[in-house]
Amino acid sequence: MIALIAFYLFATVTITSAVLVIFARNPVHSVLWLILAFFNAAGLMLLVGAEFIAMLLVIVYVGAVAVLFLFVVMMLDIDFTQLRSGFNRNLPFGLLIAIVLLAEIVIATSAYNAGPALGGAPAAPAVQNIEALGAELYSRYLLPFELAGFILLVAMIGAIVLTHRSRGDARGQNASRQIGRRPQDAVRNVNQPSGEGIEL
């Protein structure tokens, strides 16, 4: 019963926050709603017994969204005085969201300890979820895994090559010419009389 309540709670908050991501006028608020949606999706993954995917959602997606949040704050011209002015007005709503998140954490923990999420679901296998995933990934799906890594490596090298391609308006560094230059060509000693300034 508690697993069903947790499922409906997580699903409702996920859908609501996903809708608010789209309709939020402030991009910072939109990113915060997205973080809430990711946390609730991780709760849904915990309910079906996919702990690895839940941790990936929290670590990878929420971490990446936090970086996106920083980029949004740095790149957009956001008036922070206007954001701070509405802090007291939005404080009750923020406390309500914090209480909902705390209730979700308590419900998810108790539902996870209660047993399987679905009533007729079979008992969990003796091997852990992450261990079974690693065994499948590095035995049966080793070739696709290596191919995916190779494709990502080629994409990364291609992005670096496209970024560092030579342009006509850019002046490159010629290290051999710099090393082969004589000191007397690079430095000019001048006995400058005092009070006369410097000639350029």
C-alpha positions as CSV (number, residue, x, y, z in Angstrom):
1,M,0.0,0.0,0.0
2,I,2.8,2.4,0.9
3,A,4.6,1.6,-2.4
4,L,1.4,2.6,-4.3
5,I,1.1,5.9,-2.4
6,A,4.8,6.6,-3.1
7,F,4.4,5.8,-6.8
8,Y,1.4,8.2,-7.2
9,L,3.2,10.9,-5.1
10,F,6.5,10.7,-7.2
11,A,4.6,10.5,-10.5
12,T,2.4,13.5,-9.7
13,V,5.3,15.7,-8.6
14,T,7.3,14.6,-11.6
15,I,4.6,15.5,-14.1
16,T,3.8,18.8,-12.3
17,S,7.4,19.9,-12.2
18,A,7.9,18.9,-15.8
19,V,4.9,21.1,-16.8
20,L,6.3,23.9,-14.7
21,V,9.7,23.6,-16.4
22,I,8.0,24.6,-19.6
23,F,5.8,27.3,-18.3
24,A,8.2,29.1,-15.9
25,R,9.1,32.5,-17.1
26,N,12.4,32.8,-15.2
27,P,15.0,30.4,-16.6
28,V,16.5,29.9,-13.1
29,H,13.1,28.7,-11.8
30,S,12.8,26.4,-14.8
31,V,16.1,24.7,-14.0
32,L,15.1,24.3,-10.4
33,W,11.8,22.6,-11.4
34,L,13.9,20.4,-13.7
35,I,16.1,19.4,-10.7
36,L,12.9,18.5,-8.8
37,A,11.6,16.4,-11.7
38,F,14.9,14.5,-11.8
39,F,14.8,13.8,-8.1
40,N,11.3,12.4,-8.4
41,A,12.2,10.3,-11.4
42,A,15.0,8.9,-9.3
43,G,12.4,8.0,-6.6
44,L,10.3,6.2,-9.3
45,M,13.4,4.2,-10.3
46,L,14.0,3.3,-6.6
47,L,10.5,1.9,-6.4
48,V,11.0,-0.5,-9.3
49,G,14.3,-1.6,-7.9
50,A,16.7,0.1,-10.3
51,E,19.0,1.7,-7.8
52,F,21.8,2.2,-10.3
53,I,19.6,4.2,-12.6
54,A,18.3,6.3,-9.7
55,M,21.8,7.1,-8.6
56,L,22.8,8.0,-12.2
57,L,19.8,10.3,-12.4
58,V,20.9,12.1,-9.2
59,I,24.6,12.2,-9.9
60,V,24.8,12.8,-13.6
61,Y,21.6,14.7,-14.4
62,V,21.3,16.8,-11.3
63,G,25.0,17.5,-11.4
64,A,24.8,18.5,-15.1
65,V,21.7,20.6,-14.4
66,A,23.6,22.3,-11.6
67,V,26.3,23.2,-14.1
68,L,23.6,24.4,-16.5
69,F,22.2,26.5,-13.7
70,L,25.6,28.1,-13.2
71,F,25.9,28.8,-17.0
72,V,22.4,30.3,-17.0
73,V,23.2,32.6,-14.1
74,M,26.6,33.6,-15.7
75,M,25.4,34.1,-19.2
76,L,22.0,35.7,-18.7
77,D,21.4,39.2,-17.5
78,I,19.4,38.4,-14.4
79,D,18.5,41.2,-12.0
80,F,19.4,39.7,-8.6
81,T,17.8,42.6,-6.7
82,Q,14.5,41.7,-8.2
83,L,15.0,38.0,-7.3
84,R,15.9,38.9,-3.7
85,S,13.0,41.2,-3.4
86,G,10.5,38.3,-3.8
87,F,12.3,36.0,-1.3
88,N,9.9,36.7,1.6
89,R,6.9,36.4,-0.7
90,N,8.0,33.0,-2.0
91,L,9.2,31.6,1.4
92,P,6.0,29.8,2.2
93,F,6.0,28.1,-1.2
94,G,9.6,27.1,-0.8
95,L,9.0,25.6,2.7
96,L,6.0,23.7,1.2
97,I,8.3,22.2,-1.5
98,A,10.9,21.3,1.1
99,I,8.3,19.6,3.3
100,V,7.0,17.7,0.2
101,L,10.6,16.6,-0.7
102,L,11.2,15.5,2.9
103,A,7.9,13.5,2.9
104,E,8.9,11.9,-0.4
105,I,12.3,10.8,1.1
106,V,10.6,9.3,4.2
107,I,8.0,7.5,2.1
108,A,10.6,6.2,-0.5
109,T,12.8,4.9,2.3
110,S,9.9,3.1,4.0
111,A,8.6,1.8,0.7
112,Y,12.0,0.5,-0.3
113,N,12.4,-1.3,3.1
114,A,8.8,-2.7,2.8
115,G,9.6,-4.9,-0.2
116,P,8.7,-5.1,-3.9
117,A,7.0,-2.1,-5.4
118,L,4.2,-4.1,-7.1
119,G,2.0,-6.5,-5.3
120,G,2.6,-9.6,-7.5
121,A,6.2,-8.8,-8.2
122,P,8.7,-11.6,-7.7
123,A,11.2,-11.4,-4.9
124,A,14.5,-9.6,-5.6
125,P,17.3,-11.9,-6.9
126,A,20.2,-12.7,-4.6
127,V,22.7,-10.8,-6.9
128,Q,22.7,-7.1,-6.6
129,N,21.3,-4.9,-9.3
130,I,24.6,-3.1,-10.0
131,E,26.5,-6.4,-10.0
132,A,24.1,-8.0,-12.5
133,L,24.3,-4.9,-14.7
134,G,28.1,-4.9,-14.7
135,A,28.2,-8.7,-15.5
136,E,25.8,-8.2,-18.5
137,L,27.6,-5.1,-19.7
138,Y,31.1,-6.5,-19.6
139,S,30.3,-10.0,-20.9
140,R,27.3,-10.1,-23.3
141,Y,27.3,-6.4,-24.4
142,L,31.0,-5.8,-24.3
143,L,31.3,-5.1,-28.0
144,P,28.5,-2.5,-28.2
145,F,29.8,-0.9,-25.0
146,E,33.3,-0.6,-26.6
147,L,31.8,0.7,-29.8
148,A,29.8,3.4,-28.0
149,G,33.0,4.5,-26.2
150,F,34.9,4.6,-29.5
151,I,32.1,6.7,-31.1
152,L,32.2,9.1,-28.2
153,L,36.0,9.3,-28.5
154,V,35.7,10.1,-32.3
155,A,33.1,12.7,-31.6
156,M,35.3,14.4,-28.9
157,I,38.3,14.4,-31.3
158,G,36.2,15.8,-34.1
159,A,34.9,18.6,-31.8
160,I,38.5,19.5,-30.8
161,V,39.7,19.5,-34.4
162,L,36.8,21.7,-35.5
163,T,37.5,24.1,-32.6
164,H,41.2,24.3,-33.4
165,R,41.0,24.6,-37.2
166,S,43.2,27.3,-38.8
167,R,41.5,30.5,-39.7
168,G,42.8,33.3,-41.9
169,D,42.2,36.1,-39.3
170,A,44.0,34.3,-36.4
171,R,47.7,34.6,-35.8
172,G,49.3,31.4,-34.8
173,Q,52.4,30.8,-32.7
174,N,55.6,29.8,-34.5
175,A,57.7,28.2,-31.8
176,S,60.7,27.4,-33.9
177,R,61.0,31.0,-35.1
178,Q,60.8,32.2,-31.5
179,I,63.4,29.7,-30.3
180,G,65.8,30.5,-33.2
181,R,65.7,34.3,-32.6
182,R,68.9,35.8,-31.4
183,P,68.9,37.8,-28.1
184,Q,70.4,40.9,-29.8
185,D,67.4,41.0,-32.2
186,A,64.9,40.8,-29.4
187,V,66.4,43.2,-26.9
188,R,67.6,46.7,-27.4
189,N,69.7,48.3,-24.6
190,V,69.2,52.1,-24.4
191,N,71.1,54.4,-22.1
192,Q,68.2,56.8,-21.5
193,P,69.1,60.1,-19.9
194,S,67.0,61.0,-16.9
195,G,64.1,63.5,-17.4
196,E,63.7,63.0,-21.2
197,G,61.1,60.3,-21.3
198,I,61.1,57.2,-23.6
199,E,61.1,57.1,-27.4
200,L,58.8,54.5,-28.9
